[in-house]
Amino acid sequence: MKKLLALILLVALLFGGWYIASPWLAMKSLADAAQAGDTAALEEQVDFPALRASAAEQITEAARRQQAEGGVMGRIGGEILQRVGPEMTERMLTPDAMGNVVMVGGLAAGLLPERLRGQELSWDVQRDGLDHFTAEGTFEDGSTGPDLIFARDGIGWKLTGFRLNDPDEPRE
């Protein structure tokens, strides 16, 4: 009976350790692979078709907002974005390109307001059950940063999407 109880306790401790540590380990592993330009590791840690779909969805939404908000120029810009966006995501969201983006300092850095450029991001993990978690980024000044969305893959995790939040809006 003592052996069974010890085994149950060991399994519970292992599961608890995995539950707490695995998201952080997945994020570190992803960052290390990108910084090293290890495309094989990136292919294992990122679901590129899902990531491209996430990017395409956000580009479409941004184009719709631009068309709705801004007269003739907004409609033209939105239309261009809708046409060029899918091709851009296909070319930019590959293992090789992801490694290069990290090496040069980030593709989205130029899209950030001037006050946020160069600020470090801190991350918080928000779980959505056992199969998903979101890494919520926050800039040094407290502004809302991007979110990285992960899905469980066996006992590991794969990056499946992201959200580029408005830094001036509080997180939902």
C-alpha positions in Angstrom: 0.0 0.0 0.0 2.8 2.4 0.8 4.4 1.7 -2.6 1.2 2.5 -4.4 0.8 5.7 -2.4 4.4 6.7 -3.1 3.8 6.0 -6.8 0.6 8.1 -6.9 2.5 10.9 -5.1 5.4 10.7 -7.6 3.0 10.8 -10.6 1.2 13.8 -9.1 4.4 15.6 -8.5 5.6 14.9 -12.0 2.3 16.1 -13.5 2.4 19.3 -11.3 5.9 20.0 -12.4 5.0 19.5 -16.1 1.9 21.7 -15.7 3.8 24.6 -14.1 7.2 24.4 -16.0 6.4 23.2 -19.5 5.0 26.5 -20.9 8.0 28.4 -19.7 10.4 25.7 -21.1 8.5 25.8 -24.5 8.8 29.6 -24.7 12.6 29.5 -23.9 13.2 26.7 -26.3 11.4 28.6 -29.1 13.4 31.7 -28.4 16.7 29.8 -28.3 15.9 28.1 -31.6 15.0 31.3 -33.3 18.1 33.2 -32.0 20.3 30.3 -33.1 18.7 30.2 -36.5 17.9 26.5 -35.9 15.2 25.9 -38.6 14.8 22.2 -37.7 14.0 23.1 -34.1 11.7 25.8 -35.2 9.8 23.4 -37.5 9.3 21.1 -34.5 8.1 23.9 -32.2 5.9 26.0 -34.5 2.7 24.9 -36.4 3.4 27.1 -39.4 0.1 26.4 -41.2 -1.8 27.5 -38.0 0.5 30.5 -37.5 0.0 31.6 -41.1 -3.8 31.3 -40.7 -3.6 33.4 -37.5 -1.6 36.0 -39.3 -4.0 36.1 -42.3 -6.9 36.5 -39.9 -5.3 39.5 -38.2 -4.4 41.1 -41.5 -7.9 40.7 -42.8 -9.3 42.2 -39.6 -6.8 45.1 -39.8 -7.8 45.7 -43.5 -11.4 45.8 -42.5 -10.8 48.3 -39.8 -8.7 50.5 -42.1 -11.4 50.4 -44.8 -14.1 51.3 -42.2 -12.2 54.1 -40.5 -10.5 56.0 -43.3 -12.3 57.4 -46.3 -10.9 56.8 -49.8 -7.3 56.3 -48.7 -8.4 53.9 -46.0 -10.4 51.8 -48.4 -7.5 51.7 -50.9 -5.0 50.8 -48.1 -7.3 48.2 -46.8 -7.8 46.7 -50.2 -4.1 46.5 -50.8 -3.5 44.9 -47.4 -6.2 42.3 -48.1 -4.6 41.4 -51.4 -0.9 41.4 -50.4 -1.4 40.1 -46.8 -1.9 36.4 -47.6 1.2 36.3 -49.9 3.2 38.1 -47.3 2.3 35.7 -44.5 3.2 32.7 -46.8 6.7 34.2 -47.4 7.4 35.6 -44.0 6.2 32.8 -41.7 8.7 30.1 -42.6 11.4 28.5 -40.4 14.2 30.4 -42.2 12.4 33.7 -42.1 11.5 33.4 -38.4 15.1 32.9 -37.5 16.1 35.9 -39.6 13.3 38.0 -38.0 14.7 37.3 -34.5 18.3 37.9 -35.6 17.5 41.4 -37.1 15.4 42.5 -34.2 11.9 41.7 -35.1 9.6 42.2 -38.1 7.0 44.1 -36.1 9.4 46.5 -34.4 8.7 49.1 -37.1 5.0 48.8 -36.5 5.3 49.7 -32.8 4.8 53.3 -31.5 8.2 55.0 -31.0 7.8 54.9 -27.2 7.7 51.1 -27.2 10.6 50.4 -29.5 13.5 48.8 -27.6 11.5 48.0 -24.5 11.8 44.5 -23.1 8.7 42.3 -22.9 7.8 40.4 -19.8 5.6 37.3 -20.2 2.7 35.8 -18.1 1.2 32.4 -18.8 -2.6 32.1 -18.9 -3.8 28.5 -19.2 -6.8 27.4 -21.1 -7.2 23.9 -19.7 -4.5 21.2 -20.3 -4.3 21.7 -24.1 -3.7 25.4 -24.6 -2.0 28.4 -23.1 -1.4 32.0 -24.0 1.9 33.8 -23.3 0.7 37.4 -22.6 3.4 40.0 -23.3 3.7 43.3 -21.4 6.1 46.1 -22.2 8.4 47.6 -19.5 6.1 50.7 -19.2 3.0 48.4 -18.6 1.6 48.7 -22.1 -0.1 45.7 -23.5 2.2 43.6 -25.7 1.6 40.7 -28.1 0.1 37.4 -27.1 1.6 34.1 -28.3 -0.9 31.2 -28.5 0.4 27.6 -27.9 -1.4 24.2 -28.3 -0.3 21.0 -26.6 1.6 18.5 -28.9 2.1 15.3 -27.0 3.7 16.4 -23.7 5.2 19.4 -25.5 3.8 22.6 -27.0 3.7 24.2 -30.4 3.2 27.9 -31.3 0.0 28.1 -33.2 -0.9 31.7 -33.3 -0.4 35.2 -32.0 -2.4 38.4 -31.3 -0.9 41.9 -31.9 -2.8 43.8 -29.3 -3.3 47.6 -29.2 -0.6 48.8 -26.7 -2.9 51.6 -25.5 -5.9 49.3 -24.7 -6.0 47.2 -21.5 -5.8 43.5 -21.9 -9.3 41.8 -22.1 
